[in-house]
């Protein structure tokens, strides 16, 4: 089983590989996705990291507030996507 973590306040020029490297210090990263603007292709400043459910609570505790390239990350368990009507 895995859990998807929301990661906010990302540095604008951060790559998915750099984000995976930062999280791999405390958990085995399964997938990483930085959300980009459809029109410009630039980062929207947040993304998602998927880790195993057993590592998720510890990962949130260690990475929430972690400073990466001068910005303090906001990390918590991602909320399920709701369908818009």
C-alpha positions, 0 to 999 in steps of 0.5 A, spaced: 500 500 500 502 507 498 500 514 500 500 520 496 503 526 500 501 533 498 508 537 498 507 545 497 511 551 497 516 548 492 521 552 489 519 554 482 525 551 479 525 545 483 525 538 478 522 532 480 528 528 481 531 533 486 524 533 490 525 525 489 532 526 492 530 530 498 524 525 500 529 519 499 533 521 505 527 518 509 523 514 505 522 509 499 519 514 494 515 510 489 512 516 484 513 524 484 509 529 480 510 536 480 504 540 478 505 545 472 501 550 469 498 547 462 499 554 458 506 556 460 509 549 463 512 552 469 511 549 476 505 551 480 509 551 486 506 544 489 506 537 487 505 530 490 510 524 492 508 517 493 511 513 499 509 506 502 503 507 508 508 505 513 513 510 512 508 516 511 507 519 518 514 519 519 515 522 512 510 528 514 513 529 520 520 529 518 519 533 511 514 538 513 517 545 515 524 542 511 527 547 508 529 546 500 533 551 496 531 556 501 523 555 502 520 551 507 516 545 505 508 544 507 507 536 507 501 533 509 497 527 506 493 528 500 486 529 500 482 525 495 480 528 489 473 530 489 469 530 482 467 537 480 460 537 477 
